[in-house]
Amino acid sequence: MEDSIVRQLRDQGFSQIEVRRTLLGRSRIVARSRDLYREIVVSPVTGEILRDYWRELDGDGQNTQIVNPGRLGGADNDDGDDDRDDDDDDDDDDGDDDGDDSDGGDDGGDDGGDNGDDD
C-alpha cells in the first residue's frame, strides 16, 4: 500500500517523500513538492487512508479550495438526471401516528396510600 501511495505522489510532482511509523503503528507519509506539503496516514491493517492533509508552502491561506473529484482523473459519471423528481423523502415517513400510545396497562407503581396496617 505504501509503495502505491509513494508512486502516486511522485506522479503528482512530489519529490521529497518520507515514510515513517506512528506510535500506533500506522504509516505516515510526508511529501513536499515545490508548492505543497502533504501528510497521509494509512492503516497498515486495512489500507484505509485515515488522514490526507495538505497545505500550500508559500501561500497565505487565502486560496483555500476543496478537492474537485472530477479533476483528479476520475470518470465523470454525471448522467444528466440531476433534475429528476425524487420524492423519496415524502414516502419515508407516511406511517400513522395519531399520538394515542396509551395501552391502559398497569405502570407497576403503588397507586394506593395507607392500607390500614399499623406496622
Secondary structure by P-SEA (a helix, b strand, c coil): caaaaaaaaaaacccbbbbbbcccbbbbbbbbcccbbbbbbbccccccccbbbbbbccccccccccccccccccccccccccccccccccccccccccccccccccccccccccccccc
